[in-house]
């Protein structure tokens, strides 16, 4: 090998080394920037959570259920009682239902139960099965001496409601489903990415995404103070695993049969209304136990 070849090899090796070092610096810079970014997002989230928690205003009252606090809001003083239950994952049920509560509370006593993990209620490590959730809600009502009522629920409560009515037939006057879920609807047995949601919450990335996504309450008819409280509580309960139920058996044929039997019994008695738009006329007929049936094709299997 002559001297010229040796110089060429050395020059090529030096260039490759410099190029490798440059790429390492670029990758190191990107990783460093990401770590710094994540650190800033995390710190901002921790500070914001602490500040926002102090701004949250209490509403309703706490009742003791299974050694924990469950929040319940009561509005109105009518002779008949309506118990409202939220849809899956609703962060602030009592505030989310505010417009509906204001509409019907002049004539009825409205009771909004915030199950464990929702709104201002405590979290729980107890498995989120239908049986446990139904039992806990019932215990809250018992603590308040509420023994006769119309059960009204949004979305997932269509499933809880069927089990609830079947378990406490002597207490439930009627069931009103607002865009109710049914056992065999698509996606009922899809496992939710709870751990990923918890990571997003703890890291602060969920807060960042919510910030850049715009205000979800902007176009809704809530007053500004209610919107602000909904935002504050949503940030606190986001990623909370207690809000997500266990759906291991909703496609089970036996459970579906129980659901259908309970539903058909309620409909035949004039005690079931299902729709995305709540109709005061249908509700009045429902309370009077007429045979009018207000149902819409929503959340179908």
C-alpha positions in Angstrom: 0.0 0.0 0.0 1.5 3.3 -1.1 1.5 6.6 0.9 -1.3 8.1 -1.2 -3.7 5.3 -0.4 -2.9 5.5 3.3 -3.6 9.2 3.3 -6.9 8.6 1.4 -8.0 5.9 4.0 -7.1 8.2 6.9 -9.0 11.1 5.4 -12.1 8.9 4.8 -11.9 7.6 8.3 -11.7 11.1 9.7 -14.8 12.2 7.7 -16.8 9.2 8.9 -15.8 9.9 12.5 -16.8 13.6 12.2 -20.1 12.6 10.6 -20.9 10.1 13.3 -20.1 12.6 16.0 -22.3 15.2 14.3 -25.3 12.7 14.3 -24.6 11.8 17.9 -24.7 15.5 18.8 -28.0 16.0 16.9 -29.6 13.0 18.5 -28.3 14.0 21.9 -29.7 17.5 21.4 -33.1 16.2 20.4 -33.2 13.8 23.4 -32.1 16.6 25.7 -34.7 18.9 24.3 -37.4 16.3 24.8 -36.3 15.6 28.4 -36.3 19.3 29.1 -39.8 19.7 27.5 -41.2 16.8 29.4 -39.7 18.2 32.6 -41.3 21.6 32.1 -44.7 20.1 31.2 -44.5 17.9 34.3 -43.6 20.8 36.6 -46.3 23.0 35.2 -48.8 20.3 35.6 -47.9 19.6 39.3 -48.0 23.3 40.1 -51.3 23.8 38.2 -52.9 20.9 39.9 -52.1 22.3 43.3 -53.4 25.8 42.4 -56.5 24.5 40.7 -57.4 22.2 43.5 -57.8 25.2 45.8 -60.1 26.9 43.4 -62.6 24.0 43.3 -65.9 24.9 45.1 -67.8 22.2 46.8 -71.4 21.4 45.9 -73.9 18.9 47.1 -73.3 16.8 50.3 -71.1 13.8 51.2 -72.6 10.5 52.3 -70.6 7.6 53.7 -70.5 4.6 51.4 -68.2 1.6 52.0 -66.1 3.8 54.3 -65.6 6.5 51.6 -67.2 9.8 50.7 -69.7 9.9 47.8 -70.9 13.3 46.6 -74.7 13.8 46.0 -76.4 17.0 44.8 -80.1 17.5 45.7 -82.1 20.3 44.0 -85.8 20.9 44.0 -88.5 19.8 46.5 -91.2 18.2 44.4 -93.3 15.2 45.6 -91.6 12.8 43.2 -87.9 12.2 43.1 -85.7 11.8 40.1 -82.3 10.1 40.6 -79.8 11.1 37.9 -76.7 8.9 37.0 -73.9 9.9 34.6 -72.6 8.5 31.4 -69.2 6.7 31.3 -66.3 8.9 32.3 -68.3 12.1 32.8 -65.9 14.2 35.0 -68.4 16.4 36.8 -71.9 14.8 36.7 -73.7 17.3 39.0 -72.4 20.2 36.8 -72.7 18.4 33.6 -76.4 17.8 34.3 -77.0 21.4 35.4 -79.1 22.4 32.5 -81.4 19.4 32.8 -81.5 19.8 36.6 -82.6 23.4 36.2 -85.3 22.3 33.8 -87.0 19.7 35.9 -86.2 20.7 39.5 -89.1 23.2 39.7 -91.5 20.2 39.7 -89.4 17.4 41.0 -86.8 16.6 43.7 -83.7 15.9 41.6 -80.9 13.8 43.1 -77.6 13.6 41.3 -75.3 10.8 42.5 -71.6 11.1 41.6 -70.3 7.5 41.7 -66.8 6.9 43.1 -64.2 8.5 40.9 -66.6 11.1 39.5 -66.8 14.7 40.4 -66.1 15.4 44.1 -66.5 11.7 45.2 -63.6 9.7 46.5 -61.8 7.1 44.4 -62.0 3.4 45.2 -59.9 0.3 44.5 -63.0 -1.9 44.5 -63.5 -3.5 41.1 -65.8 -1.5 38.9 -68.4 -4.2 38.1 -72.0 -3.4 37.5 -72.9 -5.2 40.8 -70.5 -3.0 42.8 -71.5 0.3 41.2 -75.3 -0.5 41.6 -74.8 -1.5 45.2 -72.8 1.7 46.0 -75.3 4.0 44.4 -78.2 2.3 46.2 -76.3 2.6 49.5 -75.9 6.4 48.9 -79.7 6.7 48.4 -80.4 4.7 51.5 -78.1 7.0 53.5 -80.3 9.9 52.4 -83.5 8.0 53.1 -84.5 8.0 49.4 -86.6 4.9 48.9 -89.0 5.7 46.0 -87.8 7.4 42.8 -87.5 7.6 39.0 -84.1 6.4 37.9 -82.7 8.5 35.0 -79.3 7.9 33.4 -77.2 8.8 30.5 -75.4 6.3 28.2 -73.7 3.6 30.3 -76.5 3.8 32.9 -78.7 1.9 30.4 -76.7 -1.1 31.5 -76.5 -0.2 35.2 -80.2 0.8 35.1 -81.4 -2.6 33.9 -79.4 -4.3 36.7 -80.6 -1.7 39.2 -84.3 -2.0 38.3 -84.0 -5.8 38.5 -82.4 -5.7 41.9 -84.5 -3.0 43.5 -87.9 -3.4 41.8 -89.9 -2.1 44.8 -88.0 1.2 44.8 -87.8 2.3 41.2 -91.0 3.9 39.9 -89.6 4.2 36.3 -86.4 4.2 34.3 -85.6 7.1 31.9 -82.7 6.3 29.6 -81.0 9.2 27.9 -79.2 7.8 24.8 -78.8 4.5 26.7 -76.2 1.9 26.1 -77.1 -1.8 25.5 -75.1 -4.9 26.3 -74.3 -6.0 22.7 -73.4 -2.6 21.2 -70.1 -2.4 19.4 -67.0 -1.7 21.5 -68.4 -2.8 24.8 -65.6 -5.3 25.4 -62.8 -3.1 24.2 -60.2 -2.8 26.9 -59.4 0.9 27.7 -55.8 2.0 27.8 -56.0 3.0 31.5 -52.2 2.9 32.1 -51.6 5.1 29.1 -54.3 7.6 30.3 -52.7 7.7 33.8 -49.3 8.4 32.2 -50.7 11.2 30.2 -52.4 12.6 33.3 -49.3 12.4 35.6 -46.9 13.6 33.0 -49.0 16.7 32.2 -49.3 15.8 28.5 -53.1 15.4 28.9 -53.4 18.9 30.2 -51.3 20.1 27.3 -53.5 18.3 24.8 -56.6 19.7 26.4 -55.1 23.2 26.3 -54.3 23.1 22.5 -57.5 21.3 21.6 -59.7 24.3 22.6 -62.5 24.7 25.1 -64.9 21.8 24.9 -67.6 23.8 26.8 -67.4 27.0 24.7 -70.5 26.3 22.6 -72.6 25.0 25.5 -75.2 27.0 27.4 -73.5 26.9 30.8 -72.5 30.0 32.6 -68.9 30.9 32.7 -68.5 30.0 36.4 -69.9 26.5 35.8 -67.6 26.1 32.8 -64.6 27.0 34.9 -65.5 24.6 37.7 -66.0 21.8 35.1 -62.5 22.5 33.7 -60.9 22.5 37.1 -62.5 19.2 38.2 -61.9 17.6 34.9 -58.2 18.3 35.2 -58.2 16.7 38.7 -60.1 13.4 37.8 -58.6 12.9 34.3 -57.0 9.5 34.0 -58.7 8.3 37.2 -59.2 4.5 36.7 -62.2 4.5 39.1 -64.3 6.1 36.4 -63.9 3.3 34.0 -66.1 0.2 34.6 -65.3 -3.5 34.0 -67.0 -4.9 30.9 -65.9 -8.5 31.1 -69.4 -10.0 30.7 -71.6 -7.5 28.8 -71.6 -9.7 25.7 -72.6 -12.7 27.8 -75.9 -14.0 26.4 -77.3 -14.7 29.9 -76.7 -11.1 31.0 -78.2 -9.8 27.7 -81.3 -11.9 28.3 -81.7 -10.4 31.8 -81.3 -6.9 30.3 -84.0 -7.6 27.7 -86.4 -9.1 30.2 -86.0 -6.2 32.6 -86.4 -3.7 29.7 -89.5 -5.3 28.2 -91.1 -5.5 31.7 -90.5 -1.8 32.2 -91.7 -0.8 28.7 -94.9 -2.8 29.1 -95.6 -1.1 32.4 -95.1 2.3 30.8 -92.0 2.9 32.9 -89.2 3.3 30.3 -88.2 6.2 28.1 -85.1 6.1 25.9 -83.9 9.0 23.8 -81.1 11.5 23.2 -83.5 14.5 23.5 -85.4 14.6 26.8 -89.1 15.3 26.2 -91.0 16.9 29.0 -94.2 15.5 27.5 -92.9 12.0 27.4 -91.6 12.4 31.0 -95.0 13.6 32.2 -96.7 10.6 30.6 -94.0 8.4 32.1 -94.6 9.7 35.6 -98.4 9.1 35.2 -97.7 5.5 34.1 -99.4 5.9 30.7 -98.5 3.5 28.0 -96.9 6.1 25.7 -93.4 4.9 24.7 -90.7 7.5 23.9 -87.8 5.7 22.2 -85.2 6.5 19.6 -82.8 4.3 17.8 -79.6 5.2 19.6 -76.7 3.1 21.1 -78.1 0.2 19.1 -76.2 -3.2 19.1 
